[in-house]
Amino acid sequence: MNVLIIFCHPEPASFNGALKDVAVKTMQRAGHTVQVTDLHAEGFDPVEKADHYSERCNPHWFSPTAEQRHASKENSLKPEVKEHIKRLEWADLVMLQFPLWWHAQPAMLKGWFDRVFVNGGLFTGKMRYDRGYFRGKHAICSVTTGAPEAAFGKAGRGGNMDTMLWPVQYSLYYMGFSVLSPFLSYGVQAHKGFVRLKGGEFEDHLGACKLAWAQRLESLDFTDQVSFPGWDDWDEYGHPIAASQEDALYRAG
């Protein structure tokens, strides 16, 4: 199996960096081929802008979706975007390793979605969701948080984790990926509230998370997926046609 890890953290020696290293070693030990995309190390530009398009379809007014469609058709996408698409096409499993910042993925990772998932080339009005370009491939998010697990929930101080991960996971599904249930590492910087972990406490917590992540990967269950509605669940206007609204909404699989 070809495994692509999208790593988004500015510090290689971070908690996230350690989990990325665990994933590399575990998957390689299992006989898989692994590539790592380190967005910060590569200096990836996450800001979509007109300067990325040398052959504009409209030089007077910038529409990102229109320019992406045009560049895809004319094979004039920036080399770095082509390379990222090539890696995604190569991969059977895509892992996203990132911290939860301001209740979402870091801006650089969001910008990676903006620039790499190009309109026209990788998705169209009909080629998305369970008919998406990457149908048959899997994706999984490994996410760290500062607050402890007890803080997260529907009315928790940290917020509802399902809701916060909805945009990134739904976007992966939008592109056709089957999305595995996420791996969550809570309390990376917190202990008994918001007191930072110190010394041995931090090392013990890191060790426990690394072990749990390795064990999850060693027995990866591809049936343990986040459940999403598909084309058969909507009418021609995109309204749910399920027996109840709840059946057509995001829920943990």
Backbone torsions as a table, in degrees:
resi	resn	phi	psi	omega
1	MET	NA	139.2	175.9
2	ASN	-92.9	124.4	-175.9
3	VAL	-117.8	124.8	177.2
4	LEU	-112.1	124.3	178.0
5	ILE	-106.7	119.4	174.0
6	ILE	-95.1	108.6	-174.9
7	PHE	-104.2	123.7	-178.0
8	CYS	-129.9	90.6	173.0
9	HIS	-159.0	137.2	-176.4
10	PRO	-72.5	-12.4	-177.9
11	GLU	-116.3	111.9	-179.5
12	PRO	-60.3	-30.1	-177.7
13	ALA	-90.2	14.9	-178.3
14	SER	-75.8	173.0	173.0
15	PHE	-54.4	-43.4	177.9
16	ASN	-63.7	-39.7	178.0
17	GLY	-62.0	-38.4	179.1
18	ALA	-66.0	-40.4	178.3
19	LEU	-67.6	-36.0	175.3
20	LYS	-61.6	-44.1	179.6
21	ASP	-63.5	-38.0	177.2
22	VAL	-61.6	-43.7	-179.4
23	ALA	-62.9	-42.3	179.4
24	VAL	-60.5	-51.9	-176.7
25	LYS	-64.7	-41.8	-178.0
26	THR	-65.7	-45.3	-178.0
27	MET	-71.0	-37.4	176.7
28	GLN	-66.7	-39.8	178.9
29	ARG	-62.4	-29.6	179.1
30	ALA	-83.5	0.4	176.1
31	GLY	95.5	8.7	-179.1
32	HIS	-89.2	157.1	175.8
33	THR	-95.5	130.0	-172.4
34	VAL	-123.6	134.8	169.3
35	GLN	-120.9	144.8	177.1
36	VAL	-117.8	127.7	171.0
37	THR	-104.3	107.1	179.1
38	ASP	-97.6	99.8	-172.3
39	LEU	-60.2	-40.3	-179.9
40	HIS	-70.7	-44.0	-179.2
41	ALA	-63.1	-34.4	179.2
42	GLU	-79.8	-11.1	-177.8
43	GLY	66.7	36.2	-178.3
44	PHE	-60.7	131.5	177.5
45	ASP	-87.5	111.3	-175.6
46	PRO	-85.9	-2.8	-173.5
47	VAL	-94.2	113.9	176.3
48	GLU	-72.7	131.4	-175.9
49	LYS	-159.1	165.6	-175.7
50	ALA	-62.1	-32.0	-177.8
51	ASP	-61.9	-17.4	179.5
52	HIS	-75.0	-9.3	-173.6
53	TYR	-121.1	107.6	-177.5
54	SER	-80.5	-26.5	-179.8
55	GLU	-116.2	82.8	-173.8
56	ARG	-74.0	143.1	171.9
57	CYS	-82.0	-22.7	175.8
58	ASN	-143.9	97.9	-177.3
59	PRO	-72.6	-7.9	-175.2
60	HIS	-99.3	-17.7	-176.2
61	TRP	-150.8	127.9	-172.6
62	PHE	-95.5	115.6	172.5
63	SER	-117.0	109.0	-178.3
64	PRO	-53.5	-45.2	-177.6
65	THR	-65.6	-40.2	179.6
66	ALA	-65.6	-42.6	-179.8
67	GLU	-68.9	-34.9	176.5
68	GLN	-64.6	-43.8	178.1
69	ARG	-60.8	-43.9	-178.6
70	HIS	-66.2	-46.0	-178.7
71	ALA	-65.7	-34.9	176.9
72	SER	-65.1	-44.0	-179.5
73	LYS	-65.7	-39.0	-176.6
74	GLU	-91.7	1.6	-179.0
75	ASN	57.0	42.7	-177.5
76	SER	-119.4	22.3	175.3
77	LEU	-63.7	154.0	177.7
78	LYS	-59.0	144.9	-178.0
79	PRO	-54.4	-38.4	-178.3
80	GLU	-67.8	-33.9	177.8
81	VAL	-69.4	-42.9	176.5
82	LYS	-58.3	-40.1	-178.8
83	GLU	-66.0	-42.1	179.0
84	HIS	-65.2	-38.4	177.3
85	ILE	-65.6	-40.9	178.4
86	LYS	-59.6	-41.2	178.8
87	ARG	-64.7	-41.8	178.9
88	LEU	-64.4	-39.1	178.4
89	GLU	-66.4	-31.7	179.2
90	TRP	-71.3	-33.4	-169.9
91	ALA	-78.7	144.3	169.0
92	ASP	-94.6	-31.9	-179.9
93	LEU	-132.5	128.0	177.9
94	VAL	-112.3	125.0	177.0
95	MET	-108.5	132.1	174.5
96	LEU	-109.2	117.9	179.5
97	GLN	-110.4	115.6	-176.2
98	PHE	-159.5	158.9	174.2
99	PRO	-88.8	154.2	173.9
100	LEU	-84.5	111.7	179.6
101	TRP	-116.7	127.1	-179.0
102	TRP	48.9	46.4	172.0
103	HIS	64.1	27.2	179.4
104	ALA	-162.7	-179.0	175.9
105	GLN	-72.5	156.4	177.5
106	PRO	-58.0	154.6	-176.3
107	ALA	-58.8	-36.1	-178.9
108	MET	-63.8	-39.6	179.1
109	LEU	-69.2	-39.7	175.9
110	LYS	-61.2	-41.1	178.4
111	GLY	-65.8	-30.9	175.3
112	TRP	-62.7	-42.7	174.9
113	PHE	-59.5	-46.5	-176.7
114	ASP	-58.6	-41.1	-172.9
115	ARG	-91.4	-34.6	-172.0
116	VAL	-88.2	-36.1	178.5
117	PHE	-82.2	78.1	-168.5
118	VAL	-79.5	137.2	177.0
119	ASN	-65.8	138.0	178.4
120	GLY	90.1	-48.5	180.0
121	GLY	-80.3	-45.5	-176.1
122	LEU	-112.0	-13.0	173.2
123	PHE	-154.2	148.5	174.9
124	THR	-137.7	-178.8	179.4
125	GLY	-59.0	-31.7	-179.4
126	LYS	-99.8	-21.4	-177.1
127	MET	-101.3	80.8	178.9
128	ARG	-164.3	171.5	-176.6
129	TYR	57.5	-133.9	-176.9
130	ASP	-75.2	6.4	170.5
131	ARG	-118.3	22.3	-173.5
132	GLY	-73.7	166.2	-176.4
133	TYR	-57.7	-38.8	-175.5
134	PHE	-97.6	24.4	177.8
135	ARG	-57.4	135.7	-177.2
136	GLY	98.3	-14.2	176.4
137	LYS	-99.5	159.6	-179.8
138	HIS	-116.4	154.9	176.0
139	ALA	-139.9	150.6	177.6
140	ILE	-145.5	141.5	177.1
141	CYS	-103.8	129.4	170.7
142	SER	-111.0	115.6	-167.3
143	VAL	-125.9	137.3	175.9
144	THR	-109.3	150.7	176.3
145	THR	-132.2	156.0	176.6
146	GLY	-80.9	-38.7	-177.0
147	ALA	-77.6	154.6	178.7
148	PRO	-71.2	162.5	-175.6
149	GLU	-58.6	-35.2	-176.9
150	ALA	-61.9	-20.5	-177.2
151	ALA	-80.0	-11.0	-174.8
152	PHE	-104.0	140.0	-178.5
153	GLY	161.5	-179.9	-175.6
154	LYS	-59.8	-33.3	179.3
155	ALA	-123.9	18.4	-177.3
156	GLY	-75.5	160.5	-178.5
157	ARG	-62.8	-33.6	-178.4
158	GLY	-83.5	-14.5	-179.3
159	GLY	103.5	170.9	-179.6
160	ASN	-84.9	113.4	-175.6
161	MET	-62.0	-39.0	178.5
162	ASP	-58.1	-41.5	-179.2
163	THR	-68.3	-41.7	-177.0
164	MET	-70.0	-31.7	179.3
165	LEU	-87.5	-8.1	-179.3
166	TRP	-53.7	-50.0	-175.8
167	PRO	-60.0	-47.6	-176.8
168	VAL	-68.5	-41.2	-178.8
169	GLN	-72.4	-36.2	178.3
170	TYR	-69.4	-33.3	176.6
171	SER	-66.1	-39.4	176.3
172	LEU	-62.5	-44.4	177.4
173	TYR	-63.5	-38.9	177.9
174	TYR	-54.5	-34.9	-179.7
175	MET	-85.0	-0.3	175.2
176	GLY	106.1	-8.7	-179.3
177	PHE	-66.6	144.3	164.4
178	SER	-84.8	120.8	-171.2
179	VAL	-98.4	117.3	178.1
180	LEU	-76.0	154.0	177.7
181	SER	-56.7	138.4	-173.3
182	PRO	-71.0	158.6	171.2
183	PHE	-104.0	124.4	-173.5
184	LEU	-116.5	128.0	175.3
185	SER	-111.8	103.0	-176.5
186	TYR	-87.6	162.7	169.3
187	GLY	61.3	35.4	-179.2
188	VAL	-62.2	-33.2	-179.6
189	GLN	-120.3	10.7	-173.0
190	ALA	-128.9	150.0	176.5
191	HIS	-156.0	122.0	-177.8
192	LYS	55.9	55.1	-178.1
193	GLY	109.5	-125.6	-180.0
194	PHE	-122.0	30.6	174.6
195	VAL	-82.8	127.2	-176.0
196	ARG	-65.7	143.7	175.7
197	LEU	-64.4	144.1	-178.3
198	LYS	-126.6	143.8	170.5
199	GLY	46.4	-120.8	-175.9
200	GLY	-62.5	-30.6	178.8
201	GLU	-60.2	-44.3	-179.7
202	PHE	-64.1	-46.5	-178.6
203	GLU	-63.1	-39.6	178.4
204	ASP	-64.5	-43.3	-179.4
205	HIS	-66.0	-43.0	178.1
206	LEU	-61.1	-43.9	179.7
207	GLY	-61.1	-41.0	179.6
208	ALA	-65.6	-41.2	179.7
209	CYS	-68.7	-39.9	178.0
210	LYS	-62.3	-42.7	179.6
211	LEU	-64.2	-43.9	-179.1
212	ALA	-64.5	-39.3	179.3
213	TRP	-67.2	-43.0	178.1
214	ALA	-62.0	-42.7	-179.9
215	GLN	-65.8	-38.1	177.6
216	ARG	-62.5	-42.3	-177.5
217	LEU	-73.2	-32.9	-179.4
218	GLU	-65.9	-28.3	179.9
219	SER	-126.0	48.0	-174.9
220	LEU	-60.8	124.7	-177.6
221	ASP	-101.9	106.3	-176.2
222	PHE	-77.5	-3.2	174.6
223	THR	-91.6	-11.5	179.5
224	ASP	-84.1	80.8	-172.4
225	GLN	-116.7	152.7	169.8
226	VAL	-72.0	135.6	-176.1
227	SER	-94.6	130.7	178.8
228	PHE	-129.5	154.3	171.6
229	PRO	-71.3	157.6	178.4
230	GLY	-128.1	-174.3	-175.2
231	TRP	-57.2	-33.6	-179.2
232	ASP	-71.6	-10.6	-178.9
233	ASP	-94.1	-2.6	-176.1
234	TRP	-120.5	151.8	172.0
235	ASP	-85.2	-173.2	-174.8
236	GLU	-65.3	-18.1	179.3
237	TYR	-97.0	-1.2	-178.6
238	GLY	90.2	4.9	177.6
239	HIS	-78.3	143.0	179.2
240	PRO	-66.6	140.0	177.8
241	ILE	-113.7	10.7	178.8
242	ALA	-68.7	165.8	-178.3
243	ALA	-60.2	-33.1	177.8
244	SER	-139.1	155.0	-180.0
245	GLN	-58.7	-37.4	-177.5
246	GLU	-60.4	-35.4	-178.8
247	ASP	-65.2	-24.4	-175.6
248	ALA	-99.8	-0.8	-179.0
249	LEU	-99.6	165.4	178.5
250	TYR	-58.4	136.2	172.8
251	ARG	-151.5	153.3	179.6
252	ALA	-67.2	133.6	-178.9
253	GLY	-84.8	NA	NA
